[in-house]
Amino acid sequence: MPGADRKEADKMAWRIWEAAGQGADLRDETASIFLGVSIGTGGYPWGGGTLDEIIHWADTKLYANKLERKGSSAARHP
């Protein structure tokens, strides 16, 4: 998303997350697995000035969103 700001990147992440179905339960007679999607966005310059900083920013957002969803079943965003 060249030229996207933080708000646009987060909006796209939300759309991807919704399209992924907010997770899926897979079950058979012996196991139950929940698959989910976690997304972290990062960009230049709002996520850092180097590639490592941008990746760190996106990784931090990914884990923050994952923890928020774990803590609240009502929290539904990437």
Summary of the structure (lengths in Angstrom):
residues: 78
radius of gyration: 14.7
end to end distance: 16.9
largest distance: 50.1
contacts: 186
relative contact order: 0.18
helix: 45%
strand: 10%
